[in-house]
Amino acid sequence: MRVVLPLVLCLTLLVLSFAPLLAADDFVRPAAAAQTGGDDFDAEFDDDFDDDFDDDFDDDFDDDFGDESEAQPRPLIADPLEPWNRGVFLVNDKLYFYLFKPVARGYRVVPRPVRTSIGNFFSNLSTPVRAVNALLQLKVRDVGTELGRLAVNSTIGWGGLFDPAGYSLRWKKKSEDFGQTLGFYGVKSGWYLVLPIFGPSSVRDGAGLVVDQFLDPLLYADIKVREYYSLRALERVNALSLDADSYEKFKRDALDPYLFIRAAYAQHRLANIRK
């Protein structure tokens, strides 16, 4: 399936590329049966005139409309699995509107300062992921920033519930993961993927997501599996409750939300890798 689908797409593009050439074949009217020499001259003149007119018309048509198709920008990330990805995107969309967002809105009864502190706690807990990947990318200053944030927020910030390292010391949290580490060393993103629940990703970033799980401190905590996933669900719902309905806004404005998210995701990941 991985080989057949790209081949079909390539053949389709080739056919579409040669279609204007096939459509531009000379169209010659059948000459009437010549009865006199003057009729033969008139028929030959008409054929030559029609051929020149058709050629000029086809050239103008190709100039006006051919350039428009060539001007279409190439996607930033390959998406040969688009039909499958669109199906998963649709499922995620329905889960968002009929499950996750209603739960998050109900969760907003919790005061916003409390929800912000919960978000700070989970952010502080994920410091090993950011610090290790910054180290793998030889970003020594970023490693120091992350370790400093961990020390300050875990102590003065009451176990990470507050972020004095951010709003007092101006030590901003870095955005690092193993997918970016692979990109830093030249590994291409590969095919675009839409993961169930997790959303937009790629072959490279999906593999990086698996590796980052082994740096999750909760994975080594003395808690049950059900408690682990309950905490992760709380993290997701809490983050969604702090979001200002951004998904609804761009979905309302975008002509094709799927293409918009794909392009935004590819640009965002590329910008993070180039930092």
Disulfide bonds with the S-S distance in Angstrom:
none
